[in-house]
Amino acid sequence: MLEVDTRGRSCPEPVIMTKNAVSGLQKEDSIKVLIGEEVAKENVGRFARNAGCEVDIEEKGNEEYELIITKK
């Protein structure tokens, strides 16, 4: 599974990095996105859902999140 580490980056960079990774996915493929702030988590999740993907979010603590994005 491809991993995209956006921790330490400010929006819109996490969304752009995720968009680039999602564009290469085939149906049912997944990527893991590591995010280090609440706002970026919301923005990346919204982008992925609007792009027709399923998003599973796991909070890792200290405003760190792991999003598993699956192309549907």
Secondary structure, 3 states (H helix, E strand, C coil): CEEEECCCCCCCHHHHHHHHHHHCCCCCCEEEEEECCHHHHHHHHHHHHHCCEEEEEEEEECCEEEEEEEEC
